[in-house]
Amino acid sequence: MNMSAVLVTIMIVVAVVAIVYYLVKKLSVLLINAVLGLILLFILNFFHMMNWIGKPDLGYSLATILICGVGGLPGVVILVLLSILGINI
Protein backbone atom coordinates (compact mmCIF):
# COMPACT_ATOMS: atom_id res chain seq x y z
CA MET A 1 0.00 0.00 0.00
CA ASN A 2 1.19 3.44 -0.73
CA MET A 3 1.03 6.38 1.63
CA SER A 4 -2.02 8.04 0.04
CA ALA A 5 -4.14 4.90 0.47
CA VAL A 6 -3.25 4.78 4.16
CA LEU A 7 -4.13 8.46 4.60
CA VAL A 8 -7.46 8.05 2.83
CA THR A 9 -8.27 5.02 4.99
CA ILE A 10 -7.44 6.94 8.17
CA MET A 11 -9.58 9.88 7.05
CA ILE A 12 -12.54 7.59 6.31
CA VAL A 13 -12.21 5.88 9.70
CA VAL A 14 -12.08 9.25 11.49
CA ALA A 15 -15.14 10.47 9.57
CA VAL A 16 -17.12 7.33 10.40
CA VAL A 17 -16.20 7.58 14.08
CA ALA A 18 -17.24 11.25 14.14
CA ILE A 19 -20.59 10.48 12.51
CA VAL A 20 -21.30 7.59 14.90
CA TYR A 21 -20.39 9.75 17.90
CA TYR A 22 -22.71 12.54 16.71
CA LEU A 23 -25.62 10.13 16.15
CA VAL A 24 -25.17 8.42 19.53
CA LYS A 25 -25.03 11.79 21.27
CA LYS A 26 -28.26 12.97 19.59
CA LEU A 27 -29.95 9.60 20.11
CA SER A 28 -29.16 9.64 23.82
CA VAL A 29 -30.76 13.09 24.20
CA LEU A 30 -33.88 11.92 22.35
CA LEU A 31 -34.04 8.74 24.40
CA ILE A 32 -33.76 10.62 27.69
CA ASN A 33 -36.47 13.07 26.58
CA ALA A 34 -38.77 10.19 25.59
CA VAL A 35 -38.26 8.38 28.90
CA LEU A 36 -38.91 11.58 30.86
CA GLY A 37 -42.10 12.17 28.86
CA LEU A 38 -43.39 8.67 29.62
CA ILE A 39 -42.49 9.05 33.30
CA LEU A 40 -44.34 12.38 33.44
CA LEU A 41 -47.40 10.79 31.82
CA PHE A 42 -47.31 8.04 34.45
CA ILE A 43 -46.97 10.59 37.29
CA LEU A 44 -49.84 12.69 35.92
CA ASN A 45 -52.11 9.65 35.84
CA PHE A 46 -50.87 8.05 39.08
CA PHE A 47 -51.54 11.15 41.19
CA HIS A 48 -54.67 12.10 39.16
CA MET A 49 -53.29 15.60 38.61
CA MET A 50 -55.71 16.33 35.79
CA ASN A 51 -58.59 15.84 38.26
CA TRP A 52 -57.21 18.76 40.27
CA ILE A 53 -58.30 21.08 37.46
CA GLY A 54 -61.56 19.22 36.79
CA LYS A 55 -60.46 17.17 33.78
CA PRO A 56 -60.22 13.38 33.37
CA ASP A 57 -56.87 11.62 33.37
CA LEU A 58 -55.00 11.34 30.09
CA GLY A 59 -55.10 7.55 30.02
CA TYR A 60 -52.79 5.10 28.31
CA SER A 61 -53.88 4.73 24.70
CA LEU A 62 -51.55 3.96 21.84
CA ALA A 63 -51.78 7.56 20.65
CA THR A 64 -50.86 9.11 24.02
CA ILE A 65 -47.94 6.74 24.54
CA LEU A 66 -46.62 7.44 21.02
CA ILE A 67 -46.99 11.19 21.47
CA CYS A 68 -45.19 11.06 24.83
CA GLY A 69 -42.53 8.69 23.52
CA VAL A 70 -41.78 10.66 20.38
CA GLY A 71 -42.48 14.15 21.72
CA GLY A 72 -41.06 13.67 25.21
CA LEU A 73 -41.80 16.44 27.69
CA PRO A 74 -43.23 18.82 25.06
CA GLY A 75 -45.52 15.99 23.94
CA VAL A 76 -46.93 15.64 27.44
CA VAL A 77 -47.44 19.40 27.68
CA ILE A 78 -49.31 19.35 24.36
CA LEU A 79 -51.53 16.50 25.57
CA VAL A 80 -52.30 18.35 28.80
CA LEU A 81 -53.13 21.56 26.92
CA LEU A 82 -55.36 19.68 24.49
CA SER A 83 -57.12 17.99 27.39
CA ILE A 84 -57.69 21.34 29.10
CA LEU A 85 -59.19 22.66 25.86
CA GLY A 86 -61.52 19.64 25.73
CA ILE A 87 -59.76 17.70 22.97
CA ASN A 88 -59.05 14.19 24.24
CA ILE A 89 -56.82 11.80 22.35
C-alpha positions in Angstrom: 0.0 0.0 0.0 1.2 3.4 -0.7 1.0 6.4 1.6 -2.0 8.0 0.0 -4.1 4.9 0.5 -3.3 4.8 4.2 -4.1 8.5 4.6 -7.5 8.0 2.8 -8.3 5.0 5.0 -7.4 6.9 8.2 -9.6 9.9 7.0 -12.5 7.6 6.3 -12.2 5.9 9.7 -12.1 9.3 11.5 -15.1 10.5 9.6 -17.1 7.3 10.4 -16.2 7.6 14.1 -17.2 11.2 14.1 -20.6 10.5 12.5 -21.3 7.6 14.9 -20.4 9.8 17.9 -22.7 12.5 16.7 -25.6 10.1 16.2 -25.2 8.4 19.5 -25.0 11.8 21.3 -28.3 13.0 19.6 -30.0 9.6 20.1 -29.2 9.6 23.8 -30.8 13.1 24.2 -33.9 11.9 22.3 -34.0 8.7 24.4 -33.8 10.6 27.7 -36.5 13.1 26.6 -38.8 10.2 25.6 -38.3 8.4 28.9 -38.9 11.6 30.9 -42.1 12.2 28.9 -43.4 8.7 29.6 -42.5 9.1 33.3 -44.3 12.4 33.4 -47.4 10.8 31.8 -47.3 8.0 34.5 -47.0 10.6 37.3 -49.8 12.7 35.9 -52.1 9.7 35.8 -50.9 8.0 39.1 -51.5 11.1 41.2 -54.7 12.1 39.2 -53.3 15.6 38.6 -55.7 16.3 35.8 -58.6 15.8 38.3 -57.2 18.8 40.3 -58.3 21.1 37.5 -61.6 19.2 36.8 -60.5 17.2 33.8 -60.2 13.4 33.4 -56.9 11.6 33.4 -55.0 11.3 30.1 -55.1 7.5 30.0 -52.8 5.1 28.3 -53.9 4.7 24.7 -51.5 4.0 21.8 -51.8 7.6 20.7 -50.9 9.1 24.0 -47.9 6.7 24.5 -46.6 7.4 21.0 -47.0 11.2 21.5 -45.2 11.1 24.8 -42.5 8.7 23.5 -41.8 10.7 20.4 -42.5 14.1 21.7 -41.1 13.7 25.2 -41.8 16.4 27.7 -43.2 18.8 25.1 -45.5 16.0 23.9 -46.9 15.6 27.4 -47.4 19.4 27.7 -49.3 19.4 24.4 -51.5 16.5 25.6 -52.3 18.4 28.8 -53.1 21.6 26.9 -55.4 19.7 24.5 -57.1 18.0 27.4 -57.7 21.3 29.1 -59.2 22.7 25.9 -61.5 19.6 25.7 -59.8 17.7 23.0 -59.1 14.2 24.2 -56.8 11.8 22.3 
